[in-house]
Amino acid sequence: MLITALIALQRTQTGVDTRHVPAIDVPALYDGKTPQQVLDFYNESIGRIDALPGVTETAVAMIAPWRDADNYGVGM
C-alpha cells in the first residue's frame, strides 16, 4: 500500500515546471571527514547557491523524483 501511494504521488501533476529546476549530483567526499564536516559542506553549498542571482529555493535530497525515478524502478 505504501509503495502504491508513493508511485501515485510521483505520477501526480504538481503544476511545477521541472524543466526549470536543475538537479545536480554533488557527492561529498567522506574519506577522512566527520559527519559534521560533511553536513557543513552541504550547508555551505546551499548558502552559496542561494546567493546566486535568480535562485529562489535550494534543497538537498538523495534523488530527484522527476529525474531519477526510472533509476529506482519507479516509472513515471
CORHU-V446854 format. One record per backbone hydrogen bond with DSSP energy under -0.5 kcal/mol. CO is the residue of the C=O (numbers start at 1). NH is the residue of the N-H. Records with the same first field share a line. If there is no record, write none. Layout:
CO=NH + NH
This chain:
1=5
2=6
3=7
4=8
5=9
6=10
7=11
8=12
9=12
12=14
16=18
17=20
18=21
20=22
24=26
28=30
30=33
34=38
35=39
36=40
37=41
38=42
39=43
40=44
41=45
42=46
43=47
44=48
45=49
46=50
47=51
49=52
52=55
63=65
64=67 + 68
65=69
68=71 + 72
69=72 + 74
70=73
73=75
